Amino acid sequence: MLLATACRTDEIVIPAEYDRLPIGATPHCDPIGLYVLNEGNMGSNKASIDYVDLENGLYARNLYAERNPSVIKELGDVGNDLQIYGSKLYAVLNSSHKIEVMDARTLVRIGQIDIPNCRYINFHKGKAYVTSYVGPIAIDPNAQPGAVYCVDTTTLSVIDKCTVGYQPEEMAITNERIYIANSGGYRKPNYDNTLSVVDIATMKQIQKITVAPNLHRVRKDAYGQLWVSSRGDEASIPSRLFVLDYKENSSQDIPCSDMCIHGDSLYFYSLAWSDKLEGNVVTYGIVNVRTKELVTDNFITDGTEREIEKPYGVAVNPDNGDIYVTDGKNYVSSGTVHCYSREGKRKWSMRAGDIPAHMVFLRRDKQ
């Protein structure tokens, strides 16, 4: 339902839209909701934030614009990551070269952090760590190495920086080390194939671990292992999932585009082009991180995965095990957020903004 219209000096603000969730309200639940960052197509300045209000059974679209009517150009261009730390919500806007910082409960803007070509964000002991391509957005065989920036979460100011590999993507923090996946995406076909290790105390790169070309995702599990995805070289080397522990590094014969860990289960999906089939091959699976065995090659059990055109994000509710999968569709129009039960049965689907991709749960105590 369309609620209201507000005006900025030079443009009309599109108000948030609210729809009822088919499952109804869930009073006293925790988490109480889920934020969804819609990337928006590059150059369109259409990044937006939706909110799944689980307590009240509502889906709110484009909530940031409604809560911040005085912010010119709204959220920004290309939403690349979304995380909550303390009472703040952080949205990484890649093409706008900034991180928008908001109150996690109200979505009211607190400020911004300016970092060039920023990609992903993580947190440790009051500091935020942000990966950055550093250089301009362009394919360039001579593209410069990237960096990880250290930000004080109280002042929202950059306080340190460390040069790492080429075009760094996601990172995981464990044992006072930052493990950063270097992609080398701008230097295609000469991709980077390393995981940078940065010592937090000194903000110095102390090691590079060779894994596979075009690294992207990094997740840590409860056993001290790192799960790392490689996008391959789009030719002879396919996408693969790797696990790194203190004893050895091993490859799983599993393609992976995105993943999340819930307990001992690593949920993943893969969207990979097949020349042989002349189309995309999509898989949805679960790996047991303790045994490193594939549990299932499809966590959607009711056949409704056929209605997902291009999966673009996955998250699992830490309380009830509900699985959320986003659909980017054609990347230029509204996507969809799907919710499945832990048994893989679809509970509901809702229209989202353009390219829904990144999700973070809001706990009752705001983390």
Summary of the structure (lengths in Angstrom):
residues: 367
radius of gyration: 19.7
end to end distance: 30.2
largest distance: 59.9
contacts: 1263
relative contact order: 0.13
helix: 3%
strand: 50%
